[in-house]
Amino acid sequence: MADSAVQGIKTVLHPVTDLAKAKKVYSALLGIEPQTDGDFYVGFDVAGQHIGLVPGAGTQGMDAPVAYWHVPDIESKLAEVTAAGATVKSPAADVGGGRLVATVTDIDGNVLGLMQDR
């Protein structure tokens, strides 16, 4: 079985309604310009963390920020957390560059993100 220890929360995605305005706020908060700056995603890398702004995320069921726990084997971790009582909200999917993401809800409805970089 693969090592299933988490590598910590390294990514937090925030749903936004106005990407340009949100980018200004987060640039001011973090004191840096974004490293990824597109029409469909803006991302900041600061202090070992990645902060992402996701426009239109509400239409994808993302209505609050989601913290992503980085894991070495996303399928193994999904199996572990669902066996413990979590429910899969979105199964593992490749979002580009070999990065896999998934979300689950805990027993209280909190959304937990899982992320694996290949």
C-alpha positions as CSV (number, residue, x, y, z in Angstrom):
1,M,0.0,0.0,0.0
2,A,1.3,3.5,-0.9
3,D,2.3,5.9,1.8
4,S,-1.0,7.7,2.7
5,A,0.4,10.4,5.0
6,V,-0.8,13.9,4.1
7,Q,1.7,16.5,3.1
8,G,-0.2,19.3,4.6
9,I,-2.6,22.0,3.4
10,K,-0.7,23.7,0.6
11,T,-3.6,25.0,-1.6
12,V,-6.7,27.0,-0.7
13,L,-9.2,27.9,-3.5
14,H,-11.6,30.7,-3.1
15,P,-14.7,31.1,-5.2
16,V,-15.1,34.7,-6.5
17,T,-17.8,36.5,-8.5
18,D,-15.5,39.3,-9.9
19,L,-12.1,38.0,-10.7
20,A,-10.5,41.4,-11.5
21,K,-11.7,42.9,-8.2
22,A,-10.8,39.8,-6.2
23,K,-7.3,39.8,-7.7
24,K,-6.8,43.4,-6.5
25,V,-7.9,42.5,-2.9
26,Y,-5.7,39.4,-2.7
27,S,-2.7,41.2,-4.3
28,A,-3.1,43.8,-1.5
29,L,-3.5,41.2,1.2
30,L,-0.6,39.0,0.1
31,G,1.7,41.9,-1.0
32,I,2.5,40.2,-4.3
33,E,1.2,40.0,-7.9
34,P,-0.3,36.6,-9.0
35,Q,2.0,34.0,-10.5
36,T,-0.9,32.6,-12.6
37,D,-3.1,35.2,-14.1
38,G,-5.8,34.1,-16.5
39,D,-9.4,34.7,-17.4
40,F,-10.5,31.5,-15.6
41,Y,-8.1,31.3,-12.7
42,V,-5.7,33.5,-10.7
43,G,-3.1,32.0,-8.4
44,F,-0.7,33.3,-5.9
45,D,2.3,31.4,-4.4
46,V,3.3,32.8,-1.1
47,A,5.1,31.3,2.0
48,G,4.8,27.7,0.7
49,Q,1.1,28.1,0.0
50,H,-0.9,28.4,-3.2
51,I,-4.0,30.7,-3.0
52,G,-6.3,30.4,-6.0
53,L,-9.2,32.5,-7.1
54,V,-11.9,30.6,-9.0
55,P,-14.6,32.6,-10.9
56,G,-18.0,31.0,-11.4
57,A,-17.1,28.3,-8.8
58,G,-20.6,28.5,-7.4
59,T,-22.0,26.9,-10.6
60,Q,-19.6,24.0,-9.8
61,G,-21.0,23.6,-6.3
62,M,-18.1,25.6,-4.6
63,D,-19.8,28.2,-2.4
64,A,-17.0,28.6,0.2
65,P,-13.2,28.4,0.2
66,V,-11.8,24.8,0.1
67,A,-8.5,23.8,1.7
68,Y,-6.7,21.1,-0.3
69,W,-4.7,18.5,1.6
70,H,-1.8,17.3,-0.6
71,V,-1.5,13.5,-0.6
72,P,0.8,11.1,-2.3
73,D,-2.0,8.7,-3.5
74,I,-5.4,10.3,-3.9
75,E,-7.3,7.1,-4.6
76,S,-5.9,5.5,-1.5
77,K,-6.8,8.5,0.6
78,L,-10.3,8.7,-0.8
79,A,-10.8,5.0,0.1
80,E,-9.5,5.7,3.7
81,V,-11.6,8.8,4.4
82,T,-14.8,7.3,2.9
83,A,-14.3,4.1,4.9
84,A,-14.1,6.4,8.0
85,G,-17.4,8.1,7.1
86,A,-16.7,10.9,4.6
87,T,-18.8,11.2,1.4
88,V,-17.3,11.8,-2.0
89,K,-18.5,15.2,-3.3
90,S,-16.4,15.1,-6.5
91,P,-14.2,12.1,-7.5
92,A,-10.6,12.4,-8.4
93,A,-10.2,14.3,-11.7
94,D,-7.1,15.5,-13.7
95,V,-7.2,19.3,-13.8
96,G,-4.1,19.5,-16.0
97,G,-0.4,19.0,-15.6
98,G,-1.0,15.6,-14.0
99,R,-2.6,17.2,-11.0
100,L,-5.5,15.2,-9.5
101,V,-8.1,16.8,-7.3
102,A,-11.1,15.5,-5.4
103,T,-13.4,16.7,-2.7
104,V,-15.2,14.9,0.1
105,T,-17.6,16.1,2.8
106,D,-17.0,15.1,6.4
107,I,-19.9,13.9,8.7
108,D,-20.8,17.6,9.4
109,G,-20.9,18.7,5.8
110,N,-17.5,20.4,5.7
111,V,-15.8,20.2,2.3
112,L,-12.3,18.8,2.4
113,G,-10.1,18.9,-0.7
114,L,-7.5,16.3,-1.7
115,M,-4.8,17.0,-4.2
116,Q,-2.1,14.8,-5.8
117,D,0.7,16.0,-8.0
118,R,2.1,13.2,-10.2
